Amino acid sequence: MSAFGYIVDSHCHLNYEGLREDEAGVVNRARAAGVGCMLAINTKLKEYDEVRLIAEKYDDVYGTVGIHPHEAENEPDVAVAELIKRADHPKIVGIGETGLDYYYDNAPREMQQLNFRAHITAARETGLPVIVHTRDADDDCIDILREEVAKGPFKGVIHCFTASQRLADACLEMGFYISISGIVTFKNARDLQETVKTLPLDRLLVETDSPFLAPVPHRGKTCEPAYVADTAAFVAELKGVELTELREITTANFFKLFSKAVPPHRQAA
């Protein structure tokens, strides 16, 4: 018998429109699909309490604290101390999501970079992993991570990975994990699929980023944590391993990275 018997959705937004209206139903459907733990991600400090309350409500939901790069201009005065203060809660197990998004450029790049570095400092000081969002920003992301690693160690994950093999290799070299979303199941994601084949199993996580990016065969629907099972099945086939092995390894990886989280004892169906 495996140690866990379930899979983890390592990145979802349970307080977002599309999921919050049927919160209990979303959680129950995830459990029925074999999802034994979910990580609810904070993207605005003003919504931190929403994430915290959801995490407190369910033994198999944890949360994070952070400011998305899109919000770096709206919440420009992020203080490391404020992130650390909010992280001092038993159900808050990560810092972020944070990072760089040069595709939309919803906030000035300099502000995104300052926001990113503040989160990394909080991650370093708390020992919690930083959840990194990066899009069309490979060079700056690599440079910032390398500069910050040189200042002192911290751990983290590149979430919803869609970037280059070069970014993957650089992040793996720095000890990061890489999380794969439903995008990998899309027909036009051939480059990503080839990159996933190269990723070591012991650094791999899976996620939904729900309510966004529903994987095949759910394209066009509101994504929810239950669908991480479909992404896991696709990734297992890409990696040439049994689904049970992929589930077990990615779940073990999650609890190794997010070491503050206590694995639920539930053996999901």
KAHU-V280319 format. One record per helix or strand. SS is the DSSP state (A for helix, B for strand). FROM is the first residue (numbers start at 1). TO is the last residue. If there is no record, write none. Layout:
ss:SS from:FROM to:TO
ss:SS from:FROM to:TO
This chain:
ss:B from:7 to:12
ss:A from:20 to:32
ss:B from:35 to:40
ss:A from:45 to:57
ss:B from:61 to:65
ss:A from:69 to:71
ss:A from:80 to:87
ss:B from:92 to:101
ss:A from:109 to:126
ss:B from:129 to:135
ss:A from:138 to:151
ss:B from:156 to:158
ss:A from:165 to:173
ss:B from:177 to:180
ss:A from:182 to:185
ss:A from:190 to:198
ss:A from:201 to:203
ss:B from:204 to:206
ss:B from:210 to:210
ss:A from:225 to:239
ss:A from:243 to:257
